[in-house]
Amino acid sequence: MKHQFKFNPLATAILTLLCGSSVSSYAESTESISTTDNKQLNAAIKESFPGQNFFEQYYVDKHSAQAQVRDTNTLSNHFCEGIWITPFDSQTKATAAEDGSSVITADNGYYNPNGDSILSGDVVIDQQGRMIRADEVTIDQTQTFAKAKGNVQMAQGGLIAQSDQINYNLKDETGELNNSFYIAEATHAHGHANKISRTSPNVVVLEDATYTTCPPDETPTWKLQAKSIELNQDTGRGVTRNTKLYIKDTPVLAVPYFNFPIDDRRTTGILNPNFGFSNDGGFELSVPVYLNLAPNYDATVTPRLITDRGLLAQGEFRYLTQNFGDGSIWGSYLPSDRKYDDQDRKDLHLLHNWQIDKQWSTNLEYNYVSDKDFFSDLDNSPSTRTELNQRRAWELNYSHGIPGLSAQFKVEDFQTLDKTIPDVDKPYARLPQLLINYVGGNPQGLEFEINSDSAYFKKNINDFENQAQPNGTRLYNQFATRYNFRNPWAFAIPEVSVRSLNTFYDQETRDNTNFSSDSKNKSVVVPQFTLDTGLTFEKEGKFLQTITPRAFYAYAPYENQSGYPNFDTTTASISYDQLFNPYRFYGHDRLDDNNFLSLGVSYSLFDTVGLERLRAGIGQSYYFDDRRVNLNKTDEIDTARNTGPVISLSSQLSQNFTIGANSAWMSNGDNAQRDFQLYYTGEKGNLYNVGYFYRDNLPDRQEAYDQAVASFIQPVKDNWRIMGHVQYDLDNQVAREYLLGVNYESCCWGVSVYGRSYYNDLDNVNDPGVKPKRAVMAEFTLKGLGGLNNKLSSLLENRILGFDKVNQSWTH
């Protein structure tokens, strides 16, 4: 017969020793507060308890019915056959009842007011979210010392431990657990300690302890073994002494002392090192050091040894202010790079963001880089791309205040990394620029919009004498009103707008005798009318089919703009969407003259599960007048009466297989651009991508390229997979980048080795002095401890379309 006892001090002792959290002391109530689920779990534990290995009790097949109760996405991954199921998952909060009572049951109980009191025979101490079991529990007359022995098990919030014996002092909250095994469900970790001692209410010491995340039914692939592990809840830190990392039964790394976090607080310490090899740098080793300087700012300092170059110092400082936003400053410095003509290499970056209130925000950005090869040579993130023009700007933004109104005030300049580019070809600085947009009215009816772009543009020419660029102020304004008519079968959107452009040259430009201008100021106003209309036809049956014919007309009269400066405008490239756009310039330095009609039709076919089995579109523009407004004086007037056809095709052949193609022709029949792409993602983590991209050289419109790309990820055997990526320049018959790697993943560890050959984004591959950079990198990951390197995943994520999705199916 089971008996219930009001013996709460013992529950306080054991739970505090295990969990580091106090529970209420003695209470009069004997009402059980276990939930039905807790009782069922406790019954299952009791049934499996006698004579079974502790770990086997809680490690179950991930496909079992018991595992389905838990969120298996957080408990397991693709490589693990089993998952941990503890009595209370990590989301369960351990709370005492309002009266602070615990329920203690036992087969036998002996109470001695003048001596020791003893509970024996499957003793169970139950609180909501907590549970303790033991063969026997003894507490002394003064209720100061408690002892539990014989298969002692304790569970709370995703943690469970089993010990031979517990000795505990109720008054000073200190005690010992002997020969303890433990499981941490959330981190998949388990291990053993000869002794667990609570030396104070907030300090626990584990002696001769092990830790691993490998399955318990085999010799762990890796484990940590420490002479002692001290966990201090006051400081939020753990300290290990005389720690060794074992691979199987072989020690591979000894760490006499290591300091690590046990909660979310940030503390100074050494982070995971990175290592690798490249053909132009040699072996590399970096050891980041994290500095917790204050609750609202910190820093990371990373000395990085590159054997063929020298010692690179990297640093990052992050800060958070109470009322003025947050930001970071980072940079690096390598003196006298032996592989770069003994030049100093350096970079500096600053980013600050401040949300002033609900309507106003501001940000500041600054970037400096010593040379165009810096990122490809020294940046250890393979996903980083070299931006030719490094931005420096301050912005003040307004939105979410007056309905429909948004505005931005900014000052912006650039550092051009390629020093061979003449100043005349570098971008203008905006000192400053004001952008305003206001949209009012009814989105389903009459609507109006105002756009304004006012800026002062400045460019200094220092590398050529007597060659100047016009500097000055440009004011662009547009007022448009439209009527939005839409219903399920048709749409018609007429729009009337008026655009104005005013340019005022500054005094320096006016005084420059070599600058030829017919006037000091330039001004032009152009009205415009557009009509965008179409129909939608649907047919239901075995497949859902839709056909949408579309017509777009635009008219704007010609106004002479020859001699107007070009501050920041380029010509739009050819595309299907561009057929239905009245603006053939990106920027506000030209007001288009238009008189054209674009016709197009699109077709879609959907199957019963929602896959778009076919999507097709074809369109063409017809011009009724020449396009006389040009970006440059030397540009020829476009007299073609029409464009060539523009075609877009795509198909979801299945859930896993997608193809797409696009092509555009000029009026003379020449193919201006084309591309073809094929994607396949398998159910078992395999992926194949093939693509071809061609674009003809159209002066002042688009630059030419002719490239093919391909990538793949292929699982092979026993959790091994190979992966690769190539980008081939057909014009120059050279591979701009290729990558080949091999990867292994198991339940508790992973390894990747890959080789990469690539050119800097700004390299001229036809220059005989430019050679590709080659690197061989290795990554080793111990699940539960983190990886020594994460470059491969970062690289593939930026190079291979669909990598994220496939990688998740592979690792989960």
N, C-alpha and C positions, 0 to 999 in steps of 0.2 A: 504494500500500500504506500502510495506517495504521500508526503507531508509537505505543507507550505510553512515557511518560517519567515518571521520579520527580523532579518539579520542583515540590514543594509550596510553597516560599516564594512563588512567583508567585500560586498560588491564595490563599494567606494574604493577600497584598497586595490583590488585586482584590476578594475577598469582604469583607474588612474595610472597604474604601473604600465598597463598595455598602451593606453591611448593618450596619456598626458593631459587628460581633462577630468576635472573633478565632477562628482555626482553628489546628490544630496545624501545626508546622513540618515540616521534612524527615523522611521516613520511608522505610524500606527496602522495604516491601511494595509490589508492583505489582498486587495483586489488585483487580479492579474491584468497587466496592460499589454501583453503580447498580442500582436495582430494575428489574424488567421494565417496569413502567409508565413509569418515568423514561426508559428507552431508547426506548419507543414514542413518547413525547412529543418526545424529542430528535430522533428520526428525522423526525417530522412537521415540527418546526421547521426542520431542515436542508433538507427538501424545499421548503418555502415561503420559505426565506430569501432566495435571490438575486433581486434586482430588485423586491421587493415593499415596499410601504409598511409601516413598522414597526407602526403601529396596526392596519392591516387584517389582519395575521397573527393577531392575538389577539382580534379582535372578530368573533364569529360569530352567526348567527341563533339566537335563544334556543330554537327548536324543533328544532334540528339534533341529530343523534345525539351529536355531541361535547358539546353543552350538557347532554344528559341525564345525563352522567357526574357533573356537579356538582350541588350543591343549588341549583336555580334559584330557590328562595324567597329565598335570601340574595344572589343574583347579579343579579336583575333585578326589574322590576316590570311592571305591566300596560301601561305606556306605552312601554316600550323594545322596539324590534324586535330588538336584539342584546344580547349579554352578553360580558363579558371572560372569556377562558379563558387563564390563564397556565400555564406548565409545572408549577408547584407551587402548589396552592391555599393559602389563608391558614391552614388547619389543619395543613399539613405542617410538621413541625419539622425545621429544618436541623441535622443532627448529623454529626460526623465519625465515621469508623470507630474501633474501639477502638485500632487502631495509629496513628490520626491520618493515614492516607494519603489522597491524592487520585489520581485517574486522569486523565492528560493525554494526549490523542491529537492527532496532527497529520499532515499529508501529508509534511512535511519537517522535520528537526531538525538543527541545527548547534550543537555544543558546543565552546566555545573556553575552555580553562582560563586563558588569558592575556588574554582580552578578552570581548566580548559574545557571549552565546549566543542563538540565534535559533530559534524555532519558527514555521513558516509553513504556509499551506494548510489552511484550515478547522480551526483549533485549537479543541479542546474540553477544558475542565477540568471534571471531573465529580466531585461529592461527593454523598452522600445528602442530598437536599433542596436542593441548590445546583447551578447550572450556569453556565458562562461559555463564550462563543464569541468568536472573533476571527479576522481574516485573518492577523495576525502578532503574535507576542509576542517581546519582546527583554528580556534581563536582563543586567546588567553583571557584570564579573568578581567583584566583591566581594559580589554578591547583595544589594546595597543599593538599587539603582534598577531599576525595572521599567517597561516601556512596552508597552501593547497598542494596536494600531491596526487600522483597517479593519473597519467593521461590528461593533463590539464589543457583544455582548449578554450581560446578566447577569440571572439569575432566582433568586428565593428567596422562599418563603412568601407567595405572592400578589402579589409585586412583580417587575417586570421593567423593565430599562432598556436603551437602545441609545445608544452614543456613537461618535464618530469616533475618539477617542483617549483613552487613560488613561496618566497619568504618576504613578508612585507611589514613595515612599521607604519601604523595608521597615523601617528602623530606628526612625524616629520616627512611623510610621504616618500620614503625610500624603501628599496627592496631589491630582490634578485629573482630572476628566472633562470633555471638551470636546464641545460641541454634542450634548447628551443629551436623549433622549426617555424618558419613564417612564410606567408604568401601575401603578395600585394597584387590584387586583381587588376587594378587600372593600368599598372606598368608591366604586367605579365611577369613579375619578378618573384623569385623565391630563394630561400637560402636557409642557413643554419648558424647558430651561435652557441658556443659552449656555455656562455653566461651572458645574461642581459641584466645590467644593474641600473637602477634609478638612483643616482647619487644625490639628487636634489629634486624638488618638484618639477623642474624644467630641463633637467639634463639626464640623458640616458646614454650608457656606455655598453657597446656590444664587444665581447671579447672572443677572439678566434672565430670570426664571422666570415661567411661566404655570401655571394650575391651573384645571380645570373638570371637571364630571361629565357633560357633555353628550355625545351620540354623536359619534364621530370622523369620521363620513362627511358632515358638514355644518359650516358655520360655526357655532361654538358660540353658543347663545343668551346665555350669560354666561361670563365667565372672569375670573380674577384675574391681574393682571400686576404683578410686584414687581421693583423694582430689585435687591433682595437679600432672601433668606430665610435666617435663621440658625437651625439646629436644634441644641440643646444637650442631649445625653443626661444630662449631670450634673445639670442643673436641671429637666429634663423640660419645657422651654419652647421655643417658637419665637418669633422676632422678625422681623417684616417691616418693610421701610423703603421709602418712596415707592411704596406700593401703590395700584393703581387697580382699581375694579370696572368691567368693560365689559359693556354689554348690546349684543349683536352687536358692531359696531365702534365704538360710542359710549361714551366714559367717562362714568359717571354718579356715581361716588363716589371721592374721593381720600382716602387715609388715610396721612399721613406716617409714622406709627409704630403698630404693632399687636403686642401680646403675646398668644400663644395657647398652649394645652397641646399636647404631642405624645405624652403618655402619660396614665396614670390619676392622676398626682399633681395635687393641687389647688394652684393658684397665684393670687395676687391679680391681678385684671384686670377689665376692663369686659365685661359680658355684653350679649347682643342687646337693643337698645332696643325699646320698644313705643310705638305711636301710634294715635290714633283721634279720634273726634268724637262728642259727644252733645249733645242739645238743652238739657240742664240743667247742662252743665259746660264746653261749648266744646271747643276742641282740647286734646288731651292728649299729653304726651310724658314718658316715663320712661326713665331710663338706670340699670340696675342695676350696682352695683359689688361684685364678690366679693372678700372679704378672707380670705385663708388665714392665720389667726392662729397656728395650731399644728397638729400632726398630728391632735389629737383635738378640735379645735373650730374653727369658722369663722363667718363672718358675711356677710350680704348687706345692703347699704345702698342704697336706691333713692330718689333725689330724683325727684319726679313733679310736673310742672307741669300744672295744670288751669286754663286761662286765665280762666274765669269764676268760679273759686272761690279759687284761691291755690296755694301751694306745699305739697304733701303730702310728709312724710318717712316712709318705710317702712323697716322693718328686720327682719331675722331672724337669730337667733343659735342655732347648733346645737352640741351638745357630746356627747362620748362619754367616759365615765369607765371606768377599768379594772375597778372592782369594784362600782360603784353604778348601773349602767344608763346610759341615754342620754335625751336630750330636746331640746326646742327652745323658744325664746321668740321671739315675733314680735308686731309691733304697728305702729301708725302714728299720726301726729299732724298735723292741719291746723288751724292757728290762724286764728280769725276768718273762717270760711267766708262769703264774700260772698253765696252763694246760700242760706244757712241762718241768717239773722238775725244774722250775724257771730258765731255761736257757735263755740266750739272743738269740733272733731270728733276723736275718738281711739278707739283700741281697743288691748287688750293681751291676749295669750294665752300660756299656758304648758302644756306637756305633757311629762311625764317618765315613763319606763317602766323598770322594774328587775326582771329575772328573777333573784331572789335565789339560788335553786337549782332543782332539778327540781320541787319541790313548791310553793314559795312564790314569789309575784310581787307587785309593788305598782306602782301608777301614781298620778300626781297630775295633775289638770287644773284650770286656772283660766282664766276668760274674763271680760273686761270690755269693754263697748261703750257709747259715750256716748249713743246714741240709736237708735231703731228704724229710721231711714232710712239708717243708716251703710252697710250692705252694698250696698243698691241704688244709693246715690249714689256710693260711693267704692271699693268692692271691684272690682278690675279682672278678677276671674274670673267670667264670666257663669254658671257652674254653681253658684255659691254661693247658698244659700237663707238667708233670714232666720229664725233660730230665736227664737221669742218669749222663751223662758227660757234664758238662757245658764248653762251648767252649771259648777259649782265643786265638786270632789270629790277625796277621797283614798280609795284602795281598797287592801286587802290581801287577796290571793286564795290559796286553797289547793286543790290538785288533784294527781292522779297520785301520791298517796302511799298512803294506806289505800284499797284497792280499793273503788270505789263511793261514796267520800266526796268532796264538794266543799263549799267554804265561802267566804264573802266578808264581810269587815268593811269598812264604808265610812262616811265622813262626807260629806254632800252638801247643797249649798245652791244657790240659783238667783238670777240677776239677771233681773228681768222688764223687757224693753226698753220696752214700751208703758206710759208713765207715767200714762196715763188709767185704767188698770186699778186698781181699789181694792185695798188690801192684803188685804182679806178674800178676794179671789178669786185671789190669788197662791198658788203651790205651797208646801207645807210644806218646811222643812229637816229633814234626817235627821241627828240629832246624838247618837249614831251609829245605824247599822243593822247587824245581824248576820244573814246568810242561811246556812242549813245545809241540805244535801240529801244523803241517804244512800240508796242503792239496793242491796239484797242479795238473795241467793237465785238462782233459776234463771230466766233470761229465757224459757225454753221450758217453764216449770213454775211451781212456787210461788215467788212473789217478794214482797218487802216493801219499803216505802219510808217514809222519815221526812223531813218538811219542817218547817223552823222559820224564822220571820221575826220578829225582835225589833228594835224601833226606838223611839227617842225623837223625837217630832215637835214642832217649834217653829215658830210663826209670830208675827211682831210686827205689831201693828196700830197704825199711826201717823197715818193720815189721817182716822180717825173717832174721836170721843170716845165712851166708854162702849160701844164695840162690840168685843167680844173673841172670839177663837177658842179653843176648848179645846186646850191643849197637854198632852202627856203621853206615856206609854210604852204601846206596844201589843205584846202577845205573842201570836203566832199559831203554833200547832203542829198538825201533822197526822201521824197514823200510819195507813198503809194496807197492806193485804195483798191480793194478787190471785193468781189462777191463770191462767197464759197457756196456753191450749190452741189450737194451730194445726196444721193440716195442709193439703195442697193443695186440699181441697174445703170446708173449714169452719174457723171460729174461734169460740171462746167464752171470754170473759174476765170472770168475776165478780170484784168487788172490794168489800171492806168497809173502811171508814175511820172514824176518829174525829178530829174537828176541835175545837180549843178556841181561844177568843178572850178575852184578858184586857186590860183597859184601866185604867191608873192615871194619874189626872190629877196634874199637878205642882202645887206650892204656889201658884204665881201664879194658876193656874186656880181652885184652891179658894178663894183669897182674894178673887177677883173677885166682888163682890156681884151684878153684873149677869148672871153666868153661872148659869143655872138647871139644876140637876142633882139627880136623885133619890138619888144616892149618889156618893161620891168615887171609887169603883172600880166597874168593870163586868166581869162574867164570864159566859161562856156556853160550853156544850159541846154539839156536835151530831154524832151518828153518821150515817153515810151508807152506802147500798148502791147499787151500779151493776152492770149486766150488759150487756156489749157482745157481740153475737153475729151471725153471718151465714154464708151459704153461697156457694159459688162454682161456677157451672155453665159449662162450656166446650163449644164445638162447633167442630170443625175441618172444613175443606172448602176451597172457594175462598177464603174469608175465615175468620179466627179470631174467634169471637164469645164474649164472656163476659158473664154476668149475675150480679150480686151483690146479693141482697136482704140487708138489714141491719135489725136491731132493737136499740134501746138503751133501757134502763129505768133510772130513777134515783129513789131515795126518800131523803128526809131530813126528819125531823119539824120542825115550826115551833117556834122559840124566840124570844121577844120580844126585839128589839134596838132598839126605839125609844129615842131619846135617845143612842144610841151615836155617838161622833164619826166623821166621815169624813175621814181624813187623806190618802189617796191612791187612792181607789177610784172607778171609773166603771162604767157599765153596758155590757155587751157589745152590739155591733151584730148585726143579723140576718144570717145567712149559712147556707149548706148545712152547713158543718162545725159551726156552733154548735148545730145540731139534736142532735148527738151529744156534747154537752158538758154536764156537770151544773152547771157554774158559770156563772151569768148575770152575775156581777160580776168585773171585772178589778181585783184588789187583795184585801186581807185584812181589810177593815173590816166585812164582813158575811159571815155563814154562811148559805148558801141553805137555804130549805125547798123540797123537791122531792117530787113524786109524778107523774111523767109518763112517757110512752112515745113514742119517736120511731121512725117506720118510714120506710125509704128503700130505693130500689133504683137501682143503677147499671148501665149497659150500655156495652160497648166493642166496636168492630168494627175489626179490623186486617187490612190487605191483605197480599199476599205479600211486599212489600218492607219491611213493618214500619210503614207509616203508619197512624195511628189515624184511620180515615176518619170515625168517629163516636164520641163519648163523651157520654153523657147520664146525668143523675141527677135524681131527684125524691124529695122527702121532706116529712114533716109531723110535728109533735108534737101529742100528745093529753094534756091535763092532767086529773088526777083530783081535784085540790084547788086552791084559790086560792093565788096566790103572795103571801103576807102580809108577807114580809121586803122592805122597801123601803130605798132608799138615803137618801131624805130624808123628813122627817115629812109634807111636803105631797104626797108621791106617793100616787096612788090605788092601792088593792089591785087586782091584775090578776085578774079573775074569768073571763077567756075560757077556754073549754073546749078550745081548740085554736089552733094557729097556722094561717095560710094555707099553701098549698103553696110550697115553695122549689124552683126548677128551675135546673139548670145544663146547658148545651149547648156543645159545641165540636166542630170538625171540621178535620182536615188534608185539604183537598180535593186538594192536591198537595204536592210538595216545597216549593213556593213560596207556597202560598195557605192561610191559616188563618183561621177565623172562630170566634167565641165569644160566648155570651150567658148572662146570669144574671138571675133575677128572683125576688122574694120578696113574698108577700102577707100582710096581717094577717088576723086571724080575721073581721073585718067585711067583708072583700073589698077593702079599699084596698090599692093597690100600694105597698109600703114602699120598695122600691128595685129598680132594673133597670139593666142595662148591656149594651152591644153593642159588639163590637170586631172589626175586620177588618184583617188584615195580608197584604200581598203583597210578596215580595222576588224580584226578577228575577235572571237569570243575568248581566246586563250592568250591574249596579250600580244598578238602579232599585228604588225602594221606595215603597209607598203604605200609609198607616195611616189608619183612620177609627175613631172611637170616640164613644160617647154614654154618659153616666153621670148617673143620677138617684138621689137619696136623699131621702125625705120626712123632715120634721122630727118626730121622736118625742121628747117632753120627757124629759130626763135619760137619753136613750138614744143619740141620734145627731142631728147637725146636718144641715140640709137643704143640698143643692146640686143644680144642674141645669146640666150643662156638656157641651159637645161639643168634641172635639179632632180635628185632622187634620194630617197631615204627608206630605211627599213628597220624593223625590229622583229627578230625571229627567235622565239623560244626553241631550245633544242632538247636537252634532256636533264632531268633531275635539277630543275630550277635554274639551269644555265640559259642564257640568251645572248645572241650577238646583235649588234646594231651598227648602222652606218649612215652616212650622209655625204653627198657630193654636190657641189655647185660648179658647173663647167661653163666656161666662157667660150662659146663657139666662134665668136669674132676673132679672138686672139689665140684660140686653140690652147687654152691653159685652164687647169682646175684652180679656181679661186679659193676653194676650200674643200677638203675632204676629211672625213672622220671615220674611224673604225674602232669599235670597242667590244669588249666581252664583259658580261655582268653575271654575277651569281647572287641569288637571294635565298636565304633560309629563314626559319622562324626566328632565329636569334642573332644572325649575322649576315653580312653581305660584303661583296668585294667587286670592284670595277677596275678594269685596266683599259685605257684607250689611247690611241695616237691621233694626232691632229696636224694637218698641214694647211696653212692659210696665209693670205695676204692681208695687209692692212687695208681698211676700207678706202684709204686715200692713195694707195700705191698705184703707180703706172706699171702694169705687168709687162709692158713692152720695153721698159728700161732695163738694159743688161745688168745694171748694178743692183737691181731689186730682186731679192731672193725670197722665197716663201719661208715663213717661220714654221718650225716643226717642234712639237712638244709631245712628250709621253707622260701621262699622269696616272696615278694610282689612288684609289679611294678604298678605304677599309672601314666598315661600319659595324659596330657592335650594338644590336638593337637594345635599347634601354640605356645606353651610354652616349649615343650620338655618333656621328661620323667624323673622321678626321678630315674629310673633304666632301663638298657637295657640288663640285664643278660640273660633273657629267650631267646630272639632272638639269642643272641650270642651262647648260649648253644645248641639250637636246630640246628642252622646253622652248627655246627661242629659234631653233632650226627646223624642227619636225612638227608639222601640222598634226594635231591630234595626240601628241605625246602624253599630255596630262591625263586624258581619258584612258588611254591604254595602260599607262603606268599605274593608275589607280586600280584597274581591274587585275593587274599583275601583282600588286603588293597587298591587296585586300581580298 
